[in-house]
């Protein structure tokens, strides 16, 4: 009678992975748009009059509503009340609307309009208190286009955060009891490839055809957000079909409960994790938004001869394909256990392709293609590190190592990389090695941090604890892009060309965040040893849903 058992879409591996692909591609598109202006900061200054302060204020606006209007909490409530399907489509639509507003703000159509005049004369917030004025979402003399772009980015940020928690819930729903960890790792890897894709294609479209137009880059991102919305809509119908087959109501997250706040805030473990989270991610994600410009200011980049292959547009596509080979082969090699020849063969192909990719970046002489290697090592080793924590433990030690690497990398960018100014080869090699190590650090901390939360916080309040941690993290993601922009403005003379800025003190500030994270990591090891929290123990017994929920967002 076993053959008469009704099969559902979830029982089909093809359908499960199709659902994952839809969700992962939507987040891939969101990650591209998130940093769409990061590789063209210099062009925003030369064509739209945005200085570092305007650029940083706009970039920090992404999470402003999540922090100060508590939209992050509302997103969780919407997900709980309305379910995965509705929230996925809503988040996609909100991101798309925010993207359209940002595109309009940087397009030629905005210039000279009554709207530009209104924004020039309004939202010039000024308190007279230096620090407060430095972190406001709008300020006196902020370009009108930057103000409108910030509003669009705020709306996009609401949808993006909502999408993150929704995708997490959707993957758990489709893969619960099956390949949940692999599904989560695959989604994270594809999403992080969005960063590299953005670094390669944003400048490509901005400079397409020999003319500079920054709105083309944003338009590229908006088209991808539209595709992401279509992915969510398609997932909507698949998910509804699954529920009609199972007869089950949608699985929903536990709602955020105000009464849980007191319990959570009384937990030392919560504060250690929350502080590690905000310090570490504040030194990574805001840095991404300035990294390309930092390299432009510290590397000696030689432009290829006009008309050569390296100066053409086809090389962008070729290099991107090679990047996909690196990511695909290195990621796939993690999951081949029996066939050692195939496993090491894929690893060898990935290494060779990475060397070719780096050589092409050097020959092209562009900072954005050099920084695009940042997520590649993270994609390669994230599954290894996650598996190690699951089976061997040592999460507290990995947190400490990740923080140390973070400090070393930012100090290398601040003091060692400038020493190679004038040496095209030497500077590029130092940059590549440092960026790859930073990518490794980017894998170490999340792989150890998020699965450790269930060991530090009472399981009854784990959902609320994650919501609070994400909210605290968003404070850093709002504040530090603004602070970096202000530091650059105050430590460089007015009128300094965008490719000659001194990034030393901005990078030292980020390194200090790493030092603070390192000290907290040391204290966490002491607490773990005294109270036997189990952070150094294997994590394999932890509930898959909790590990997955934490890993996905980051």
C-alpha positions as CSV (number, residue, x, y, z in Angstrom):
1,X,0.0,0.0,0.0
2,X,3.1,2.3,0.2
3,X,2.7,3.2,-3.4
4,X,-0.7,4.8,-2.6
5,X,0.7,7.4,-0.2
6,X,0.1,10.8,-1.7
7,X,3.2,12.7,-2.7
8,X,3.4,16.5,-2.4
9,X,5.6,19.1,-4.1
10,X,7.8,19.0,-1.0
11,X,8.5,15.3,-1.5
12,X,10.0,16.0,-5.0
13,X,13.6,17.1,-4.8
14,X,13.2,19.0,-8.1
15,X,10.3,21.0,-6.7
16,X,12.0,21.7,-3.4
17,X,15.1,23.0,-5.1
18,X,13.0,25.0,-7.6
19,X,11.3,26.7,-4.6
20,X,14.7,27.4,-3.1
21,X,16.0,28.8,-6.4
22,X,13.1,31.2,-6.7
23,X,13.7,32.5,-3.2
24,X,17.5,32.6,-3.6
25,X,17.4,34.4,-6.9
26,X,15.1,37.1,-5.4
27,X,17.6,37.7,-2.6
28,X,20.5,37.6,-5.2
29,X,18.7,40.5,-7.0
30,X,18.2,42.4,-3.7
31,X,21.9,42.1,-2.7
32,X,22.9,43.5,-6.1
33,X,20.7,46.6,-5.6
34,X,21.8,47.0,-2.0
35,X,25.3,48.0,-3.2
36,X,24.5,49.2,-6.7
37,X,26.1,52.7,-6.1
38,X,29.1,51.4,-4.1
39,X,31.5,50.8,-7.0
40,X,30.6,54.2,-8.6
41,X,31.0,56.5,-5.7
42,X,33.5,58.6,-7.7
43,X,31.0,58.9,-10.5
44,X,28.3,60.0,-8.1
45,X,30.6,62.8,-7.0
46,X,31.6,63.9,-10.4
47,X,28.2,63.7,-12.1
48,X,25.7,64.4,-9.3
49,X,27.8,66.5,-6.8
50,X,27.6,64.0,-3.9
51,X,30.6,64.3,-1.6
52,X,31.5,61.5,0.9
53,X,29.0,62.9,3.5
54,X,26.1,62.8,1.0
55,X,27.1,59.4,-0.2
56,X,27.4,58.0,3.4
57,X,24.1,59.5,4.5
58,X,22.3,58.0,1.6
59,X,23.9,54.6,2.1
60,X,23.0,54.6,5.8
61,X,19.4,55.5,5.0
62,X,18.7,51.9,3.9
63,X,18.0,50.7,7.5
64,X,16.7,54.0,8.9
65,X,13.1,53.0,9.1
66,X,14.0,49.6,10.4
67,X,15.8,51.2,13.3
68,X,13.7,54.3,14.2
69,X,10.2,53.3,13.1
70,X,10.8,49.7,14.2
71,X,9.7,48.4,10.8
72,X,11.9,45.3,11.4
73,X,9.5,44.3,14.2
74,X,6.5,45.1,12.1
75,X,7.9,42.9,9.3
76,X,8.0,40.0,11.8
77,X,4.4,40.7,12.8
78,X,3.2,40.8,9.2
79,X,5.0,37.5,8.5
80,X,3.3,35.9,11.5
81,X,-0.2,37.2,10.6
82,X,-0.1,36.9,6.9
83,X,2.2,34.0,6.2
84,X,5.2,33.4,3.9
85,X,3.4,33.8,0.5
86,X,1.8,37.2,1.1
87,X,4.9,38.6,2.9
88,X,7.2,37.5,0.1
89,X,5.2,39.2,-2.6
90,X,4.8,42.3,-0.4
91,X,8.5,42.5,0.3
92,X,9.3,42.2,-3.4
93,X,6.8,45.0,-4.3
94,X,8.2,47.3,-1.6
95,X,11.8,46.8,-2.8
96,X,10.7,47.5,-6.4
97,X,8.9,50.7,-5.4
98,X,11.9,51.9,-3.4
99,X,14.2,51.0,-6.3
100,X,12.1,53.0,-8.8
101,X,12.3,56.1,-6.5
102,X,16.1,55.8,-6.2
103,X,16.5,55.4,-9.9
104,X,14.4,58.5,-10.6
105,X,16.5,60.5,-8.1
106,X,19.8,59.9,-9.9
107,X,18.3,60.1,-13.4
108,X,18.5,63.1,-15.7
109,X,14.7,63.3,-15.6
110,X,14.9,64.6,-12.0
111,X,17.3,67.4,-12.8
112,X,15.6,70.8,-13.1
113,X,12.2,69.7,-11.9
114,X,10.0,71.3,-9.3
115,X,10.6,68.3,-7.1
116,X,14.3,69.0,-7.2
117,X,13.7,72.6,-6.2
118,X,11.4,71.5,-3.3
119,X,13.9,69.0,-1.9
120,X,16.7,71.6,-2.3
121,X,14.8,74.0,-0.1
122,X,13.4,71.5,2.4
123,X,14.5,68.7,4.6
124,X,17.6,70.8,5.6
125,X,17.6,69.5,9.1
126,X,19.9,71.2,11.5
127,X,20.1,71.1,15.3
128,X,23.4,72.9,15.8
129,X,24.7,69.9,17.7
130,X,27.6,68.5,15.7
131,X,27.3,64.8,16.3
132,X,23.5,64.8,15.9
133,X,23.7,66.8,12.7
134,X,26.3,64.3,11.4
135,X,23.9,61.3,11.7
136,X,20.6,62.8,10.6
137,X,19.0,61.3,7.5
138,X,19.0,64.7,5.8
139,X,21.2,67.8,6.4
140,X,21.7,71.3,5.2
141,X,23.0,71.6,1.7
142,X,22.5,67.8,1.0
143,X,22.0,67.4,-2.8
144,X,18.3,67.0,-3.6
145,X,19.0,63.9,-5.6
146,X,20.7,62.3,-2.6
147,X,17.7,63.2,-0.4
148,X,15.2,61.5,-2.8
149,X,17.6,58.6,-3.3
150,X,17.7,58.2,0.5
151,X,13.9,58.1,0.7
152,X,13.8,55.4,-2.0
153,X,16.6,53.4,-0.3
154,X,14.7,53.6,3.1
155,X,11.7,52.0,1.4
156,X,13.9,49.4,-0.3
157,X,15.5,48.6,3.1
158,X,12.1,47.9,4.6
159,X,11.3,45.4,1.8
160,X,14.8,43.9,1.9
161,X,14.7,43.1,5.6
162,X,11.1,41.7,5.3
163,X,12.3,39.5,2.4
164,X,15.2,38.2,4.5
165,X,13.1,36.9,7.3
166,X,10.5,35.6,4.9
167,X,13.0,33.6,2.8
168,X,14.3,32.1,5.9
169,X,10.9,30.9,6.9
170,X,10.1,29.7,3.4
171,X,13.2,27.5,3.1
172,X,12.6,25.9,6.5
173,X,9.0,25.1,5.4
174,X,10.1,23.4,2.2
175,X,13.2,21.6,3.6
176,X,12.3,20.8,7.2
177,X,13.5,17.3,7.9
178,X,15.5,17.2,4.7
179,X,18.6,19.1,3.3
180,X,17.9,22.3,5.4
181,X,21.6,23.1,6.1
182,X,22.6,22.6,2.5
183,X,19.6,24.7,1.3
184,X,20.6,27.5,3.7
185,X,24.2,27.4,2.6
186,X,23.3,27.5,-1.0
187,X,20.9,30.5,-0.6
188,X,23.6,32.4,1.3
189,X,26.3,31.6,-1.3
190,X,24.0,32.8,-4.2
191,X,23.0,36.0,-2.3
192,X,26.7,36.9,-1.6
193,X,27.5,36.4,-5.3
194,X,25.2,39.4,-5.7
195,X,27.9,41.6,-4.2
196,X,30.5,40.5,-6.7
197,X,27.9,40.8,-9.5
198,X,27.2,44.4,-8.4
199,X,30.9,45.3,-8.3
200,X,31.4,44.0,-11.9
201,X,28.3,45.2,-13.6
202,X,27.4,48.5,-11.9
203,X,30.4,50.3,-13.4
204,X,29.9,48.4,-16.7
205,X,26.5,49.9,-17.2
206,X,27.5,53.4,-15.9
207,X,30.2,53.6,-18.5
208,X,28.5,51.6,-21.3
209,X,29.1,52.9,-24.8
210,X,31.8,55.3,-23.7
211,X,29.4,57.8,-22.0
212,X,28.9,58.1,-18.3
213,X,25.3,57.8,-16.9
214,X,25.0,56.6,-13.3
215,X,21.2,56.1,-13.7
216,X,21.9,53.1,-16.0
217,X,23.5,51.2,-13.2
218,X,20.5,51.9,-10.9
219,X,18.1,51.0,-13.8
220,X,19.9,47.6,-14.1
221,X,19.3,47.0,-10.4
222,X,15.6,48.0,-10.7
223,X,15.2,45.5,-13.6
224,X,16.6,42.8,-11.3
225,X,14.2,43.9,-8.5
226,X,11.4,43.4,-11.0
227,X,12.7,39.9,-11.8
228,X,13.0,39.2,-8.0
229,X,9.3,40.2,-7.6
230,X,8.4,37.8,-10.4
231,X,10.3,35.1,-8.5
232,X,8.3,35.8,-5.4
233,X,5.0,35.7,-7.3
234,X,6.0,32.4,-8.9
235,X,6.9,31.1,-5.4
236,X,3.5,32.3,-4.2
237,X,1.6,29.8,-6.5
238,X,4.0,27.0,-5.7
239,X,3.6,27.5,-2.0
240,X,-0.2,27.7,-2.3
241,X,-0.2,24.4,-4.2
242,X,1.8,22.8,-1.5
243,X,-0.6,23.9,1.2
244,X,-3.6,22.6,-0.9
245,X,-1.9,19.2,-1.1
246,X,-1.0,19.0,2.6
247,X,-4.1,20.6,4.0
248,X,-2.0,22.5,6.5
249,X,-2.1,26.1,7.4
250,X,1.0,28.1,6.6
251,X,3.8,27.7,9.1
252,X,4.5,31.0,10.8
253,X,7.3,32.5,12.9
254,X,6.7,33.1,16.6
255,X,5.6,36.7,17.0
256,X,7.8,39.3,18.7
257,X,6.5,39.7,22.2
258,X,7.0,42.9,24.2
259,X,7.0,40.9,27.5
260,X,10.0,38.9,26.3
261,X,12.2,42.0,26.2
262,X,12.9,42.0,29.9
263,X,13.8,38.4,29.9
264,X,16.1,38.8,26.9
265,X,17.8,42.0,28.2
266,X,18.6,40.3,31.5
267,X,20.7,37.7,29.6
268,X,24.4,38.2,29.5
269,X,24.6,35.8,26.6
270,X,22.2,38.0,24.6
271,X,24.3,41.1,25.1
272,X,27.5,39.4,24.2
273,X,26.0,38.1,20.9
274,X,24.3,41.4,20.1
275,X,27.4,43.4,20.7
276,X,29.5,41.0,18.6
277,X,27.0,41.2,15.9
278,X,26.7,45.0,15.7
279,X,30.5,45.5,16.0
280,X,31.4,42.9,13.4
281,X,28.8,43.7,10.8
282,X,29.4,47.4,11.2
283,X,33.0,46.8,10.2
284,X,32.0,44.8,7.1
285,X,28.8,46.0,5.4
286,X,29.5,49.7,5.6
287,X,33.0,49.1,4.4
288,X,31.7,47.4,1.3
289,X,30.0,50.6,0.3
290,X,33.4,52.5,0.3
291,X,35.8,49.7,-0.6
292,X,36.0,50.4,-4.3
293,X,36.7,54.0,-3.8
294,X,39.3,53.2,-1.1
295,X,41.1,51.0,-3.6
296,X,40.9,53.7,-6.2
297,X,42.6,56.1,-3.8
298,X,45.4,53.6,-2.7
299,X,46.2,51.6,-5.8
300,X,48.2,52.5,-8.9
301,X,45.7,51.4,-11.6
302,X,46.9,51.4,-15.2
303,X,44.2,51.9,-17.8
304,X,44.4,49.4,-20.7
305,X,45.1,50.8,-24.2
306,X,42.0,52.0,-26.0
307,X,40.7,49.4,-28.4
308,X,42.4,46.5,-26.7
309,X,40.5,43.4,-25.4
310,X,41.1,44.6,-21.8
311,X,39.4,48.0,-22.5
312,X,36.4,46.4,-24.3
313,X,33.0,45.6,-23.0
314,X,33.2,41.8,-23.7
315,X,35.9,41.3,-21.1
316,X,33.3,42.1,-18.4
317,X,31.2,39.2,-19.5
318,X,34.2,36.8,-19.8
319,X,35.4,37.8,-16.3
320,X,32.0,37.3,-14.8
321,X,31.7,33.8,-16.3
322,X,35.1,32.9,-14.8
323,X,33.9,34.2,-11.4
324,X,30.9,31.9,-11.6
325,X,33.3,29.0,-12.3
326,X,35.3,29.9,-9.2
327,X,32.1,30.1,-7.1
328,X,30.4,27.1,-8.5
329,X,33.3,24.7,-8.4
330,X,34.5,25.7,-5.0
331,X,31.0,25.5,-3.5
332,X,30.2,22.2,-5.1
333,X,33.5,20.6,-3.9
334,X,32.2,20.8,-0.3
335,X,29.5,18.4,-0.9
336,X,31.4,15.6,-2.7
337,X,32.4,13.1,-0.1
338,X,33.1,9.8,-1.9
339,X,34.7,10.7,-5.2
340,X,38.0,12.3,-4.1
341,X,39.2,12.7,-7.7
342,X,36.2,14.8,-8.5
343,X,36.3,16.8,-5.3
344,X,39.9,17.8,-5.6
345,X,39.5,18.3,-9.4
346,X,36.8,20.9,-8.7
347,X,39.0,22.6,-6.1
348,X,41.9,22.7,-8.6
349,X,39.6,24.2,-11.3
350,X,38.4,26.8,-8.8
351,X,41.9,27.8,-7.8
352,X,43.1,28.1,-11.4
353,X,40.0,30.1,-12.3
354,X,40.5,32.4,-9.3
355,X,44.1,33.1,-10.5
356,X,42.8,33.9,-14.0
357,X,40.1,36.1,-12.6
358,X,42.6,38.0,-10.5
359,X,45.0,38.4,-13.5
360,X,42.1,39.8,-15.5
361,X,41.2,42.3,-12.8
362,X,44.8,43.5,-12.8
363,X,44.9,43.8,-16.5
364,X,41.7,45.8,-16.6
365,X,43.0,48.2,-14.0
366,X,39.7,48.8,-12.3
367,X,39.2,48.8,-8.5
368,X,35.7,47.3,-8.7
369,X,36.9,44.1,-10.4
370,X,39.6,43.7,-7.8
371,X,37.2,44.1,-4.9
372,X,34.7,41.7,-6.5
373,X,36.8,38.7,-5.2
374,X,35.6,39.6,-1.7
375,X,32.7,37.1,-1.5
376,X,34.4,34.3,-3.5
377,X,36.4,32.8,-0.6
378,X,33.4,33.2,1.6
379,X,31.3,31.2,-0.8
380,X,34.0,28.5,-0.9
381,X,34.5,28.0,2.8
382,X,31.2,28.8,4.4
383,X,29.9,25.2,4.1
384,X,33.2,23.9,5.5
385,X,33.1,26.2,8.5
386,X,29.4,25.6,9.2
387,X,30.0,21.8,9.1
388,X,33.0,22.2,11.4
389,X,31.0,24.0,14.0
390,X,28.2,21.5,13.7
391,X,30.5,18.5,14.1
392,X,33.6,19.8,16.0
393,X,32.5,22.9,17.8
394,X,35.0,25.7,18.7
395,X,32.4,28.5,17.9
396,X,33.9,30.9,20.5
397,X,37.4,30.3,19.1
398,X,36.2,31.0,15.5
399,X,34.5,34.2,16.6
400,X,37.8,35.4,18.1
401,X,39.9,34.4,15.1
402,X,37.4,36.1,12.8
403,X,37.6,39.3,14.8
404,X,41.4,39.2,14.7
405,X,41.5,38.8,11.0
406,X,39.1,41.7,10.6
407,X,41.5,44.0,12.6
408,X,44.5,42.8,10.6
409,X,42.7,43.5,7.3
410,X,41.5,47.0,8.1
411,X,44.9,48.0,9.4
412,X,46.6,46.6,6.3
413,X,44.3,48.7,4.1
414,X,45.0,51.7,6.3
415,X,48.8,51.5,6.7
416,X,50.4,48.9,4.4
417,X,48.5,49.2,1.1
418,X,49.3,53.0,0.8
419,X,53.0,52.0,0.9
420,X,52.6,50.3,-2.4
421,X,51.3,53.3,-4.1
422,X,53.3,53.5,-7.3
423,X,53.7,49.8,-7.6
424,X,50.9,48.4,-9.7
425,X,51.7,44.8,-9.2
426,X,52.7,45.0,-5.5
427,X,49.6,47.0,-4.5
428,X,47.3,44.8,-6.4
429,X,48.7,41.6,-4.8
430,X,48.4,43.1,-1.3
431,X,44.8,44.2,-2.1
432,X,43.8,40.8,-3.4
433,X,45.3,38.9,-0.5
434,X,43.7,41.2,2.1
435,X,40.3,41.2,0.4
436,X,40.3,37.4,0.3
437,X,41.3,37.1,4.0
438,X,38.5,39.6,4.8
439,X,36.2,37.3,2.9
440,X,37.3,34.4,5.0
441,X,36.7,36.4,8.2
442,X,33.2,37.2,6.8
443,X,32.6,33.4,6.8
444,X,34.1,32.6,10.2
445,X,32.0,34.9,12.3
446,X,28.5,34.3,10.9
447,X,29.1,30.5,10.8
448,X,29.9,30.6,14.5
449,X,27.8,33.5,15.8
450,X,24.3,32.7,14.7
451,X,24.2,29.0,15.5
452,X,25.4,29.9,19.0
453,X,22.4,32.0,19.9
454,X,20.2,29.1,20.9
455,X,22.9,28.1,23.5
456,X,23.0,31.6,25.0
457,X,19.3,32.5,25.1
458,X,16.3,30.7,26.5
459,X,14.6,28.7,23.8
460,X,11.2,30.2,24.7
461,X,12.3,33.6,23.6
462,X,14.6,32.7,20.7
463,X,12.4,34.3,18.0
464,X,12.2,37.6,19.9
465,X,15.9,37.5,20.7
466,X,16.7,37.2,17.0
467,X,14.4,40.1,16.2
468,X,16.2,42.3,18.9
469,X,19.6,41.3,17.7
470,X,18.8,42.1,14.1
471,X,17.4,45.5,15.3
472,X,20.6,46.3,17.2
473,X,22.6,45.2,14.1
474,X,20.6,47.6,12.0
475,X,21.7,50.5,14.2
476,X,25.3,49.9,13.2
477,X,24.4,49.5,9.6
478,X,22.7,52.8,9.7
479,X,25.3,54.7,11.7
480,X,28.6,53.6,10.3
481,X,28.1,54.4,6.6
482,X,27.3,57.9,7.8
483,X,30.3,58.1,10.1
484,X,32.7,56.9,7.4
485,X,31.4,59.6,5.1
486,X,31.8,62.2,7.8
487,X,35.3,61.1,8.8
488,X,36.3,61.3,5.1
489,X,34.9,64.7,4.8
490,X,36.6,66.0,7.9
491,X,40.0,64.4,7.3
492,X,40.4,65.5,3.7
493,X,40.6,69.1,2.4
494,X,37.6,70.5,0.6
495,X,37.7,69.8,-3.1
496,X,40.0,66.7,-2.8
497,X,39.4,64.6,-6.0
498,X,37.4,61.4,-5.3
499,X,40.3,59.2,-6.3
500,X,42.8,60.9,-3.9
501,X,41.0,60.7,-0.6
502,X,42.9,59.7,2.5
503,X,41.0,56.7,4.1
504,X,43.4,56.1,7.0
505,X,41.3,57.3,9.9
506,X,38.1,55.8,8.5
507,X,39.8,52.4,8.3
508,X,41.3,52.9,11.8
509,X,37.7,53.5,13.1
510,X,36.6,50.2,11.5
511,X,39.7,48.4,12.9
512,X,38.7,49.7,16.4
513,X,35.3,47.9,15.9
514,X,37.2,44.7,15.3
515,X,39.3,45.3,18.4
516,X,36.2,45.7,20.5
517,X,34.7,42.6,18.9
518,X,37.9,40.7,19.7
519,X,37.7,41.8,23.4
520,X,34.1,40.7,23.6
521,X,35.1,37.4,22.0
522,X,37.8,36.8,24.6
523,X,35.3,37.6,27.4
524,X,32.8,35.2,25.7
525,X,35.4,32.4,25.9
526,X,35.9,33.1,29.6
527,X,32.1,33.1,30.3
528,X,31.7,29.9,28.3
529,X,34.4,28.2,30.3
530,X,33.0,29.3,33.6
531,X,29.3,28.7,32.9
532,X,29.7,25.8,30.5
533,X,27.5,27.3,27.8
534,X,28.7,24.8,25.3
535,X,30.0,27.2,22.7
536,X,33.1,25.1,22.1
537,X,31.0,22.0,21.9
538,X,29.6,20.5,18.6
539,X,26.4,22.2,17.5
540,X,25.0,19.2,15.8
541,X,22.2,18.7,18.3
542,X,20.9,22.3,17.9
543,X,17.4,22.5,16.2
544,X,17.9,23.0,12.4
545,X,15.3,25.7,12.3
546,X,17.1,27.9,14.7
547,X,20.5,27.5,13.0
548,X,19.0,28.1,9.6
549,X,17.0,31.1,10.7
550,X,20.1,32.8,12.1
551,X,22.4,31.9,9.2
552,X,20.1,32.9,6.4
553,X,19.9,36.6,7.2
554,X,23.6,37.0,7.0
